[in-house]
């Protein structure tokens, strides 16, 4: 027996369950719905992860510059003092 995990878009869970239910006794032994633990505490987990992945890629390929925090703060302090 194999296990398959599906990520279903909001609003389509019942449709998927109905489709799977029609072949339950033929091809499936068990149908179980589990909540994604990442979404349990943060409903925007995957959206934020995708944005973070884009940012990391931009830094890695050089299209976005990283700034040193201490250096930036020193520049800000110097500007405020003048």
C-alpha positions in Angstrom: 0.0 0.0 0.0 1.2 3.5 -0.8 0.2 6.9 0.8 -0.5 10.0 -1.3 -0.7 13.5 0.2 -2.7 16.2 -1.6 -2.8 19.9 -1.1 -6.3 21.0 -2.0 -7.2 24.6 -2.8 -9.7 26.2 -0.5 -13.3 25.4 -1.3 -12.5 22.2 -3.2 -12.0 19.7 -0.4 -15.6 18.3 -0.6 -15.3 17.9 -4.4 -12.1 15.9 -4.0 -13.6 13.8 -1.2 -16.6 13.0 -3.4 -14.3 11.9 -6.3 -12.2 9.8 -4.0 -15.3 8.4 -2.3 -16.6 7.0 -5.6 -13.6 4.7 -5.9 -13.0 4.1 -2.2 -14.0 0.4 -2.1 -12.3 -0.3 -5.5 -8.9 1.4 -5.2 -8.7 3.0 -1.8 -8.5 1.6 1.7 -8.9 4.7 3.7 -9.6 8.4 3.2 -8.3 10.8 5.9 -8.3 14.6 6.0 -5.6 16.3 8.0 -5.0 19.9 8.6 -1.5 21.1 7.5 0.4 21.9 10.8 2.1 24.9 9.1 -1.3 26.5 8.5 -2.5 25.7 12.1 -0.6 28.7 13.5 -0.1 30.8 10.4 -2.8 30.8 7.7 -0.5 32.7 5.3 2.5 30.3 5.8 2.9 29.3 2.2 2.4 32.8 0.8 5.0 34.2 3.1 7.3 31.3 2.4 7.0 31.9 -1.4 7.9 35.6 -0.9 10.9 34.8 1.3 12.1 32.2 -1.2 12.0 35.0 -3.9 13.9 37.4 -1.7 16.6 34.8 -0.9 16.9 34.0 -4.7 17.2 37.7 -5.5 20.0 38.1 -2.9 21.8 35.0 -4.1 21.7 36.1 -7.8 22.7 39.7 -7.0 19.5 41.4 -8.1 18.9 42.6 -4.5 21.6 44.0 -2.4 22.1 43.1 1.3 23.1 45.8 3.7 25.2 45.3 6.8 23.0 46.4 9.8 25.9 47.8 11.9 27.3 49.7 8.9 23.9 51.1 8.0 23.3 52.2 11.6 26.7 53.9 11.8 25.8 55.8 8.6 22.4 56.8 10.0 23.9 58.0 13.3 26.6 60.0 11.4 23.9 61.6 9.3 21.8 62.5 12.3 24.7 64.0 14.1 25.6 66.3 11.2 
